């Protein structure tokens, strides 16, 4: 069901108004505020939204609750560990952390999806996926379940119990240095960006395409792409001069116009011509 931009903005405005009014209006004006909130809620209902908003931890204007009723109703609530959608909507998982993608895997903490239709095939599209960072505690707790292999978390924790460790000062071949490097490598692999081919199925829903095209188009750029495998990113344009200079401060890493991976990109965006820039 499509949601018009004005409906979305009205929903945000109505919700924010209800919260702000409830938090700053004195008791002497509570009755007038109650009337105002009910009026706002009536207008909200008249917008004709194609769905009933999901109840969350904050009051919504459409509920027409007075400040006192809001306090009573929202004094406690339970958080569902799921993506909860309005009635009539549903979701399907296209891919999860650890699933294969390109020559690597789906990464961690996806915070942007860029959908680009194939202009030559209405039943095909491409999905750009950003993996911004890892959440250390949950990443370590669920790594084995998601990836299917173990990492030396316990050994490194034990070493850290004696104080901070300068991993760079450890000698080459030191078992602890190798364990720390392995943890860092896996953490960097779970960051970066990915591209996935989608296809429209006979139910008119988008699914992941695992056919021949995906074998050549699906791509994964990790935080260390190029560092070990030689698959560097290629920089272009006038700004390349910054990286190709041979003297001066900064960027003198002998890589020239090549770059190692990408990570810590916050969200993203899709241009009118279908590119998905990262920052």
C-alpha positions as CSV (number, residue, x, y, z in Angstrom):
1,X,0.0,0.0,0.0
2,X,1.5,3.4,-1.0
3,X,2.0,6.0,1.7
4,X,1.9,9.6,0.5
5,X,4.6,11.9,1.6
6,X,2.1,14.3,3.1
7,X,0.6,11.5,5.1
8,X,4.0,10.6,6.5
9,X,4.7,14.2,7.5
10,X,1.3,14.6,9.0
11,X,1.9,11.5,11.1
12,X,5.2,12.8,12.4
13,X,3.7,16.2,13.1
14,X,0.7,14.8,14.9
15,X,2.9,12.5,17.0
16,X,5.4,15.1,17.9
17,X,2.7,17.6,18.8
18,X,1.0,15.2,21.2
19,X,4.3,14.4,22.9
20,X,5.4,18.0,23.2
21,X,2.0,19.2,24.5
22,X,1.8,16.5,27.1
23,X,5.3,17.2,28.4
24,X,5.1,21.0,28.8
25,X,1.5,22.1,29.5
26,X,0.7,23.1,33.1
27,X,-2.1,21.4,35.0
28,X,-4.2,24.6,34.8
29,X,-4.4,24.2,31.1
30,X,-4.8,20.4,31.0
31,X,-8.5,20.6,30.1
32,X,-7.8,23.0,27.2
33,X,-4.9,20.8,26.1
34,X,-7.1,17.7,26.3
35,X,-9.5,19.4,23.9
36,X,-6.7,20.4,21.6
37,X,-5.3,16.9,21.5
38,X,-8.7,15.4,20.7
39,X,-9.2,18.0,17.9
40,X,-5.7,17.1,16.6
41,X,-6.6,13.4,16.7
42,X,-9.8,14.0,14.9
43,X,-8.0,15.8,12.1
44,X,-5.4,13.0,12.0
45,X,-8.1,10.4,11.5
46,X,-9.6,12.4,8.7
47,X,-6.4,12.1,6.6
48,X,-7.4,8.7,5.4
49,X,-4.2,6.9,6.0
50,X,-4.0,3.4,4.4
51,X,-3.0,1.8,7.7
52,X,-3.5,2.1,11.4
53,X,-0.2,3.2,13.0
54,X,1.6,0.7,15.3
55,X,1.4,1.4,19.0
56,X,4.8,2.3,20.3
57,X,6.3,3.7,23.6
58,X,5.0,7.2,22.8
59,X,1.3,8.4,22.4
60,X,0.0,9.1,18.9
61,X,-2.5,11.8,18.2
62,X,-5.0,9.5,16.5
63,X,-5.6,7.8,19.9
64,X,-7.3,10.9,21.3
65,X,-5.9,10.3,24.8
66,X,-5.8,13.1,27.3
67,X,-2.5,13.8,29.1
68,X,-3.8,11.8,32.1
69,X,-4.9,8.9,29.9
70,X,-1.5,8.9,28.2
71,X,0.3,8.5,31.5
72,X,-2.0,5.6,32.5
73,X,-1.9,3.9,29.1
74,X,1.9,4.2,28.5
75,X,3.1,3.6,32.1
76,X,4.6,0.3,30.9
77,X,4.9,-1.5,27.6
78,X,6.7,-4.6,26.2
79,X,9.2,-4.4,23.3
80,X,8.8,-7.1,20.6
81,X,12.1,-8.4,19.2
82,X,10.8,-8.2,15.7
83,X,9.9,-5.9,12.9
84,X,6.3,-5.0,13.7
85,X,4.3,-3.7,10.8
86,X,0.7,-2.3,10.5
87,X,-2.1,-4.7,9.9
88,X,-2.2,-5.7,6.2
89,X,1.6,-5.4,5.8
90,X,4.2,-8.1,5.9
91,X,7.9,-8.5,5.3
92,X,10.2,-11.2,4.1
93,X,13.9,-11.6,4.8
94,X,16.1,-11.4,1.6
95,X,19.4,-12.1,3.3
96,X,20.9,-12.2,6.8
97,X,24.2,-11.6,8.4
98,X,26.6,-14.3,7.3
99,X,24.8,-15.3,4.1
100,X,27.1,-15.5,1.1
101,X,27.3,-12.3,-1.1
102,X,29.8,-12.0,-3.9
103,X,33.2,-13.4,-2.7
104,X,32.3,-12.7,0.9
105,X,29.2,-12.5,3.1
106,X,26.4,-10.2,4.2
107,X,27.8,-7.8,6.8
108,X,26.6,-6.3,10.1
109,X,24.4,-3.3,11.1
110,X,22.9,-2.5,7.7
111,X,21.5,1.1,7.9
112,X,20.8,1.9,4.2
113,X,19.3,0.1,1.2
114,X,19.5,1.6,-2.3
115,X,16.9,0.1,-4.7
116,X,17.8,0.6,-8.4
117,X,15.4,-0.9,-11.0
118,X,16.9,-2.4,-14.1
119,X,15.8,-0.1,-16.9
120,X,15.9,-2.9,-19.4
121,X,14.0,-5.4,-17.4
122,X,11.0,-4.5,-15.2
123,X,11.3,-7.7,-13.3
124,X,14.9,-7.2,-12.2
125,X,16.5,-4.7,-9.8
126,X,19.7,-4.1,-7.9
127,X,20.0,-3.6,-4.1
128,X,22.9,-1.6,-2.6
129,X,23.4,-2.5,1.0
130,X,25.5,-0.6,3.6
131,X,27.1,-2.2,6.6
132,X,28.2,0.7,8.8
133,X,29.8,-0.9,11.9
134,X,29.7,-3.8,14.3
135,X,28.2,-3.8,17.8
136,X,31.0,-5.4,19.7
137,X,29.1,-7.2,22.5
138,X,26.3,-8.7,20.3
139,X,28.7,-9.3,17.4
140,X,30.9,-11.4,19.6
141,X,28.0,-13.2,21.3
142,X,26.4,-14.3,18.1
143,X,29.3,-14.6,15.7
144,X,29.6,-18.4,15.8
145,X,25.9,-18.9,15.3
146,X,25.8,-16.5,12.3
147,X,29.1,-17.3,10.6
148,X,29.5,-21.0,11.6
149,X,33.0,-20.8,12.9
150,X,34.7,-19.7,16.1
151,X,37.1,-16.9,17.0
152,X,39.5,-16.6,19.9
153,X,37.4,-14.2,21.9
154,X,38.1,-15.9,25.2
155,X,41.9,-16.0,24.7
156,X,42.1,-12.3,23.9
157,X,39.8,-11.4,26.8
158,X,42.1,-13.4,29.2
159,X,45.1,-11.6,27.9
160,X,43.4,-8.2,28.4
161,X,42.5,-9.1,32.0
162,X,46.1,-8.3,32.9
163,X,45.9,-4.8,31.4
164,X,45.9,-3.1,28.0
165,X,47.7,-4.6,25.1
166,X,49.7,-2.8,22.5
167,X,49.1,-5.2,19.6
168,X,51.5,-3.2,17.3
169,X,54.3,-3.7,19.8
170,X,54.0,-7.5,19.8
171,X,56.5,-9.3,17.7
172,X,55.6,-10.9,14.4
173,X,54.6,-14.5,14.9
174,X,53.4,-13.9,18.5
175,X,50.3,-16.1,18.9
176,X,48.4,-13.3,20.7
177,X,49.2,-10.9,17.9
178,X,47.8,-13.3,15.4
179,X,44.6,-13.8,17.4
180,X,44.1,-10.1,17.7
181,X,44.7,-9.7,14.0
182,X,42.1,-12.4,13.2
183,X,39.5,-10.6,15.3
184,X,40.2,-7.3,13.6
185,X,40.1,-8.9,10.2
186,X,36.7,-10.5,10.8
187,X,35.3,-7.3,12.2
188,X,36.4,-5.4,9.1
189,X,34.9,-8.0,6.8
190,X,31.5,-7.4,8.4
191,X,31.7,-3.7,7.5
192,X,31.5,-2.1,4.0
193,X,29.1,-2.3,1.2
194,X,27.3,-4.9,-1.0
195,X,25.4,-5.2,-4.2
196,X,22.7,-7.8,-4.7
197,X,20.6,-8.8,-7.8
198,X,16.8,-9.0,-7.2
199,X,14.0,-10.5,-9.3
200,X,10.3,-10.1,-9.2
201,X,8.5,-13.4,-8.6
202,X,5.1,-14.6,-9.7
203,X,3.5,-13.1,-6.6
204,X,4.9,-9.7,-7.7
205,X,7.3,-9.7,-4.8
206,X,11.1,-9.0,-4.9
207,X,13.3,-11.9,-4.1
208,X,17.0,-12.5,-4.2
209,X,18.2,-13.7,-7.6
210,X,20.6,-16.6,-7.3
211,X,20.9,-17.3,-11.0
212,X,23.8,-16.8,-13.4
213,X,23.6,-13.0,-13.4
214,X,24.1,-12.8,-9.6
215,X,27.3,-14.8,-10.0
216,X,28.8,-11.9,-11.9
217,X,26.9,-8.9,-10.5
218,X,26.6,-9.6,-6.8
219,X,29.5,-7.8,-5.1
220,X,30.9,-7.3,-1.6
221,X,33.3,-4.5,-0.7
222,X,34.6,-5.1,2.9
223,X,36.6,-2.8,5.1
224,X,39.8,-4.5,3.9
225,X,39.1,-5.3,0.3
226,X,42.4,-5.1,-1.5
227,X,44.5,-5.3,1.6
228,X,45.0,-9.1,1.3
229,X,43.4,-10.0,-2.0
230,X,44.6,-7.2,-4.3
231,X,41.0,-6.3,-5.2
232,X,41.5,-2.6,-4.5
233,X,38.8,0.1,-5.2
234,X,39.8,2.4,-8.0
235,X,39.5,6.2,-7.5
236,X,38.7,8.5,-10.4
237,X,38.2,12.2,-11.0
238,X,40.3,15.3,-10.2
239,X,40.6,14.5,-6.5
240,X,42.8,11.5,-7.4
241,X,45.7,14.0,-7.5
242,X,45.6,14.0,-3.7
243,X,46.4,10.3,-3.7
244,X,48.9,10.2,-6.5
245,X,51.3,12.9,-5.3
246,X,54.8,11.8,-4.5
247,X,55.8,14.3,-1.8
248,X,54.3,16.2,1.0
249,X,52.3,15.3,4.1
250,X,49.6,12.6,4.1
251,X,48.4,9.9,1.7
252,X,51.9,8.6,0.9
253,X,51.0,5.0,1.1
254,X,52.3,4.0,-2.3
255,X,48.8,2.9,-3.4
256,X,48.4,5.8,-5.8
257,X,44.9,5.8,-7.2
258,X,43.9,2.6,-5.5
259,X,42.0,2.4,-2.2
260,X,41.6,-0.3,0.5
261,X,38.0,-1.1,1.1
262,X,35.4,1.0,2.8
263,X,33.9,1.1,6.3
264,X,32.1,3.3,8.8
265,X,29.8,4.7,6.1
266,X,26.8,6.3,7.7
267,X,23.6,5.5,5.8
268,X,23.7,6.5,2.1
269,X,21.7,7.8,-0.8
270,X,20.6,7.1,-4.3
271,X,21.1,9.6,-7.0
272,X,18.4,10.3,-9.7
273,X,20.6,8.3,-12.2
274,X,20.8,5.3,-9.9
275,X,24.3,5.6,-8.3
276,X,24.6,4.8,-4.6
277,X,27.3,7.1,-3.1
278,X,28.7,6.3,0.3
279,X,30.2,8.7,2.8
